């Protein structure tokens, strides 16, 4: 795999729960006129990074809108995370590589035009074509012909404008040929990049961007950058999850504490990005109207394996020692008030054990044992160069606090004040440039928010050779082989093979699992039935306004 990296946004924002966008309007945004809020859910938001094209949105704020305004072939169950048919009537294959897709009849976009097979094929071809510069284009890389429309050198001219692996066979049917076997590929199709697009997107693109038209339960009525977006119920919506409210107002904030104050005052109904400093008080402040639940988010520390000093067997032993020197329990309890849980594998609890989550896979390597940690590091000849640094951006979230805590834990273990030092990078953009340019010399923050609830998504993008988000530069032919075999296998066998690959990765330890991140939210007395889906996004259709 290659291309843009999901980790670029997901844990640059760390991510999701503590995002505070820069360059947005004033806190509180433009509220609705007095008397116009009846039945409307007022929710915390920050301006999205890009226009709301499905294949050009890979950050949380834009993702919230796409979840409300689009439905793809599949949708992830908001309680279980399981991929279920939405627009798809059926997705069939005999060989795990060629798929026949049939759509349900009666689906329409909010402008009244029908959702057809062409709506999907045209959208996917647009999303994949390199000249359209869509940030999520790499989601189409499994489709045959992707390399022709999206050359590895993105400045090169594409050989074609359409992928050879897509073919419309009828108004409501099309065929997909993948470039490799991938039995679980249908379960990836709930991701927003795979949404259909109406004809207006292609014939009147500029105006479509001003007021996006989708096929989801809501439609966009208006958007004023820096203030708010108003969405109302899409009367053309054909799905079963019709809204139980009259619409949603997404209010733009640039300061989380202002949002928290508005929530307490009843000026905001749903706030799913509570300030880290308020987590310890939230349940009391909100009189129990507080949610904390597992989300598909994992935080890790990676090493630059592209540097010789981190490639040796002794360096591997040092990585194990550093992992055992980190007091995960103390960090998650004191800094995050229990909204993080110490990690024991490279996936997430939302997968459940049947889906590949194995909390004890890391074993003693992820357990705090300072005595053994010190012995391992000293027996390996000490830290490379005598010291390590821990690098992250510090413009969002509470990264500086936990980095200081991790370095202190390592220093206490080694009885040295400067064995580990924090190397803060001012902005997320600079941090990602350093990672992409392979400029980092020691430990750096990484992490993952799942794109879809499959163990494959936690492993292949990060640990397959030259994968799109393989920031550590890790490579192991055994891991690659097991992942390839898993993709070609049936679901139950696939999970087992992915876990075998994960066991190898954990022994090599290119990345240290730190903690699983929960989703949390608070809500006002004005609303009920508030909950988060496994991606930590509010299920807006279920919210009732009193």
N, C-alpha and C positions, 0 to 999 in steps of 0.2 A: 504493500500500500504506500501511497505517497500523497502529497498535496497539503492543503491547509490542515492545521491541527486543531482538533476539538479542544485540547487542553489549553490552547491559546486563550480561549475566553473562559472556559469553565473554571479553571483554577487560577487564572489571573484574577478572577474576581473573587475567589475563594469564599468564597467565591460565590456564588449564587446567594448565599444567605447574607453576606455583608457588602454586597455591591452598592456603591454610591457613584453614579456617573458624574463625570466632569463635563463642564461646558453646557449644562442644562439651565433651565430657567430658575426663577426663585422658588424657594420652598413653598409647597402648598398648591402652586399652580392655579390655573383659572378654574375655579369651581363653577358649577352650573348656577343659573339664575335662581333666585329665591322661588321656592315652590315647584321647581322642575325636577326635584330629586326623588319624587314619589316612586317607589319600586326600583330605584337605581342603586346599584352597589358601588360605593366609592372606595377605590383601592389605590394603594401606594404603587408608584411607578417611577421609572426614570426613562428619559428619551432613549429609544433604541439606537444602536450604533449605525445601522444601515437602513435604507428603505425596506419596506416589509415584503420583499420578494421571498418566497419560500426557500429558494436555494441560496439566498444571499443573507440569511439571518441565522446566526449561530450563537447568539447570546440570549440571556434569560429574558430581558425586557421585551425584545422583539418576539421571542418565543411564546411569551404569554399571549400576545395578540394572535399569532398564528394558530395557537391551540384553540382560540375562540372563533376564528374566522375561516378555518380550513379543516377539511377531513380528507384523508387519503384512503388508500385501499384498506389499510388497517388502522386501528386505534388501540392504544394501550389502556386496558381497563384501569380506571382511576383508583381502584382499591388494590387490585392484585398485580398490576403491571403487565398482565398477560396480553399478548397481541391478539386482537379479535377483528373479524371482518367488519369494515365500515362500508365503504363504497363497493368493495369487492364482494361479488356473489360467491366466487370460487377462484382459487389459485392452485393449479394442478401441475404435477410433474411426474415423469416416469424415471428420470435419470438424475435429478437434483441439479440439472444445468439448464434444461429447456422448460419454460413455464408457460402454460396457457392461462390467461386471466380473463375472467368474465365479470362484468360490472352489474350491479343491481340497477334495475330500471327506476326512473322517477327522480333521480338526483338532479338538482339544478343549482346554479350559482345564484347569488343574491340578486343579480340583474335579470334573472328569469331564464337565462340561456341554459341549455342542457349540459350536464357533465357526461362526456363521452370518452371512448378509448383515446381518441385524438387529443382530448384535453390533457391526458396523462403523458402520452408519447411526446407531444410538442413541449410540454413543461420539462420533462426529463432531458430532452435534447437541448433545450435552452439552458438548463442548469449545468449540463456537462460541457458545453462549448466554451473553450478557453477564452475566446474574445469577449464573452459576456461577463467575465471576471466575477463569477459567483463564488462566494467563500466556501460554500458547502459542495462544490462540484465533485469533490473526491468521493462523495457517497454513491456516485454512479460508476465508479471505477470497476465494479464487478461485471458490468454489462459489456458484452462483446462490442468492440469498436470504440471503446472509450479512448484508447490511446490515439486513435485517428482524429478525434475531435478535441482532445486535450493532451498534446504532446508533453513529455516530461520537462522539456525546456519551454516554459510558458511564454517565452517571447517568440518562439517559432510559429510559423503559419500552420494551422491545422490542415490535415489531409482531407478532412470531410467536415460537414456541418451537422450531420446526423449520425447517430450510432447504428451500426449495422445489426446490432442485437435487438432492435425494437421494430416491430411490424404490426400495424393495425390490420386486423382481420375482419372487422365488422364495427358497427356503430358502438357496440358495447363489449368488444373483445379485442385483445391484442396478445401478441406473443413476445416473450423475452428470452433471449439466449445469453447466458453468462459466459465469461471467459474461463471459468473454472467451476467445479462442482461446489455448491454451497447450499446444503440442505436447509439451513435456517434463514436463508435469504428472505423468504416471505415475511418473517417476523421483524425484519428491519424496516418494513414499508409503512410503519406508523410514524416514522420520523418526518418532520415537516418538509424537508427537501423533496420528498416524493409526492407532494400535493399536486393536484391538477390545477390548470390555469385556464381561464376563459379566453375567448377570442380577443376581447378588448385589451388584454395584456400585451398582445402582439401587434394589434392594429392601432392602438392609442396608448402606447406605453407610458408616455409622460403624464397623461391625466390619470391613468390607472394608479401610478405611484402616489399621486396626491390623495386618492381615495380608493384603496385596494378593494377588489371584489373577489370574494371567496365563496366556498360552499359549506361553511361551518354554521354553528348555531347562532352566531352573532354577525352583524355587518358593521362596518365602520361608517359612522355618520360624519364625524369631523375630527380633525387633529390640528392643534396649535402647538408647535414645538415649544418646549419650556413651560407649557401650561397643562394641557390635558388632551386625552383622546376620549371621545364619546362613542360608545357602541350600543346598538339596539338589537332587538331580537330579529333574526332573519326568518321571515315568514315562509321562505321557500325551503327551509331546512328539512331534509328527509330522514335525518337520523333519529334514534330513539331518545337521546338525551336532550330534549328540548328545555330551554331555560325556564327556571322557576322564579325568575325575576323579570323586570322590564328592560334591563340593560345594565351596562357597566360604564362607569366613568373612571378612567385611569388618570390619577392626578400626579403630576410631575413634582418630585421633590429632589433637592440637591443636598439635603441634610437629613440623615436618618433620625436624629433626635427631634427635629421639628415634626417629622412624621409621627413619631412616638407620642409627642405631646398632643398632636391633633387626634390621634387614636383615643387617648385618654379623655379628651374633651368631647368626643363624639362627632368630630368633624371628618373623620375617616372611618371606614367600616372594616377594611381588611388590610393588614400590614404583614407581609410575609418575609420581610427582611429586617427584623428587629435588631437594633444596635447591640453589639456584643456586650457593652457596658450595662445594658438594661436587662440582660437575660436572667440575672439572679433575682430581679424584682418583678419580672413580667407577670407571673402567675398571680402574685399578690396585687399588683397594680391594676390588673385587668379583671380582678374578681373571678379568676378561674377561666376566663375566656382566652385561653392560651393553648397552642398546639405545639407538641414536639414529637416528631415521629421519624423513623429511619427514611433516608433518601438514598438514591443511587449515586452517592458521592464519596470518593476516597481521596485522602491526602497522603502524599508520599514525599520522600527525599531521594533524589536521584544523584548519580555520580557520573562524571564525564569519562566514560569508558573509552572515548576516542583519544585519551591521553595515556601514554605508556605507564605512568606511575600507578594508574588504577586498573591495569590489565593483568597484573600478576596474581599468583595464588596467594601470596602474602597480603596483597591489597584486598583480596576477597575476604581474608580472615579479619582484616582491619574493618571492613564494612560490617561484618557480623558483630564485631566488638562494639562498633559505634551504635548499631541497632540496640544492643543489649545495655548500652549506657544511657538510653533515653527513657525517662520516667513518664511514659505515656499517660498513666492513670492520673498522676499529679497535674499534668498540663490540661487534660480534658476536664478535670473536676474544678481546678482553681481558675483557669482562664475562661473555659467555655461552659462552666456550670452544668456539665453533663449533657450538653447538646452535641458533643462528640463522644465516640466510644473508641477505646484502643483497638487498633486493627490487628487481625491475626491472619489475614490473607490479602490477595490483591483484587478482591471483588467488592461486594456490598451485601449487607443483610437482606436487602429487598429482593435479591435473586432467590432467596431461600436455598436450603440444602439441595433440593431436587434440581435447582437451576445452576448449581455449581458453587454456591457460597459455602466455605469451609472455614469457620472461625479459628480453628486450631492448626491449620496447615503450616503456618510459619513456625509453630512450636516455640522452643526456648529462645530462638533467635529474636523473637518479638517480645520477649519477657524482660523486664528490668532486673538485671543481675550485675551490679557494678563490679563486684569482685571478679567474676568470670570475664566481664568485658575488659577490665584492665589487663588481665592475664593474656587474653587473646591478642590485644593490641601490642603489648610489650613483647610477647613471643614472636610476633610478626615483624619485629624490628621498629615498632613505633609508627606514628602517623607519617604518611608521605610528606617529606619536607619538614617534618617535626610539628606541623600544625594543620588544622583544617579550617575552612571558612564555610559559613552557611549563608547562601544568597537568596534573596527574594525582593520583589518590589514591595514597597511599604506605603503606597498611596491608597490602598483599599484594605478594609478588614483590620484584623488585629495581628498581622503578620509579625510585626516587631516584637510583640509581647511573647508569642510562642517561640519565636526564634531565640530570643534571649533565654527563655526557660530551657530550651533544648541544649543550647551551648553551655549554660550553667550546669546542667545535668552531666554533660560530657566532661567539663572541667573538674567537677567534683569527683567524678569517677577516676580521672587520671591524676588528681591532686596537682593540677596546674591551672593557673588563672587564665592563661592565654592559649591553651591547647585548641580551643574552638572560639572563633570570633565571628560576629555577625557582619556581613557585608551588604548593607541595604542598598537597593537600587531605587531611585526616586519614583519612577513610573513603571507601570506594567509594560508599556510600549518598549521602553529601553531594556527591560528585563528580557522580553521575548526576543529582541534583536540580538542580545548577548547569547541566548540559548541557540537561536537559529544559526548564528555565526560561529558556534562552537568555541566561544571565548571563555567559558567558565572553567576554572581549574580545580574546583572542589565541589562540595555538596550544594545542591540547589533545589528549591521547592518545585515540586510537580504535583500533579493530582489529576483527577478525572471525574467528570460527571457523565453518567451513561447517556448515550444517544438513544439506545434502546435496551430493554432489560434482558440481555444475553451475556453469558460469560465470555463469548467471543469478543464482545465490544470492550471488555476490560483487559483483554490480552493482546489480540492481534494488532490493533492500532499502535500499541505501545512497545511490544516486545518482539514482533516479527522483524526480521532483517529489513532495514530501510523502510520501515512502516511510517505512516504519515505523522505519527506523534511519538516516535521513538527518539526522544530527546537525549537519552543516555548514550545512544550509539551501540546498543546491545545487539549481539548476534550469536545465535547458536543453531546449528543445522538440525539438531534434535528437536528443538522447539518449533522451528519452521515446519519440519516434517509432521509433527503431531498436530499442529494447527491445520495444515493442509488436509490431513486425514480426518480431522474432526469436522471440517467444513463439508467433506464428502459423505460423512456418515449420517445415520439417523439421529434423532434428537437425543435419546438416552445414551447411545454410544458416543455421540459428539461431546456431551458434557464430561464424560469420563476421560476422553482424550485431551480435552482442554485442561482438565485438572492435572493430568500427567505433565503437560507442558508447563503449567503453573508451578508445579513442584520443582522442576528444573530451574525455572526463573528464580524462585525463592532461594535455592541453594547457591546460585550465582550472585544473587542480591544486587542487581544493577540499580534497584530502587528499594528503599526501606519503607515498608508500610507504617504509617503513623496512626491515623485514626479515621474511622467512618464518620461522615458528617450527617447530622440529622437536618431535616427541614423544620423550621419553626415559624409560627405566625401568631398574631393576636387579632382579635376582632371586637367590634363594638356591640353594645346592647341592642342595636337597631337591626341586626341580622342574626340568622341562625343557619344550621346545617353547613357550617364552614369546615372544610377539611382540605388537606393537601394530597396531590397524587404522588406516586413514587419518585417523580422528578422534582418534588418540593414546590410545585406550582399549584395555586388554589384551583379547586374545581368550581369555576364560576357558575356553571349551569345549575348546580345543586343549591346555590345560596338563595335563601329566602329573605326578603326584606319585610320586617314587621310593620 
